[in-house]
């Protein structure tokens, strides 16, 4: 929740003059991610390592504007496991709004559909549909390469939820 507050503050207090000189990133992007995963349900949570890949496309709203709209897709997996139940793959597709805060940095909010698989030893698994909300930021480290961080919360069927913090490394084309 602190990350959401920091992102909101950055957006609210960004100088209009700075925004006029800063264009939101646009184009196709692909990234790898790794981080912290905490899936579970009431009283039954377990932590693990999140890892996967993502891709998306951002379109700046007009030339030289500090806002872009985009789409995201992602496939991840997790090492979280407890008492024979393990978190499996998680597929995500959604939309995103990106706000440039400097020529080399941006913040974004995202939301969309997610489908997680939980596996139980000896019984196969179950797919759960849900919704994901998230916020993050990226910093350019070269003309096209970037690093970033993101917090996301997913809420699935059957009372299952998931908190994740991901670090990203990606490139734009």
Secondary structure, 3 states (H helix, E strand, C coil): CHHHHHHHHHHHHCCHHHHHHCCCCCEEEEEEEEEEEEEEECCEEEEEEEEEEEEEEEEECCCCCCEEEEEEEEEEEECCEECCEEEEEEEEEEEEEEEEEECCEEEEEEEEEEEEEEEECCCEEEEEEEEEEEEEEEEECCCCEEEEEEEEEEEEHHHCEEEEEEEEEEEEC
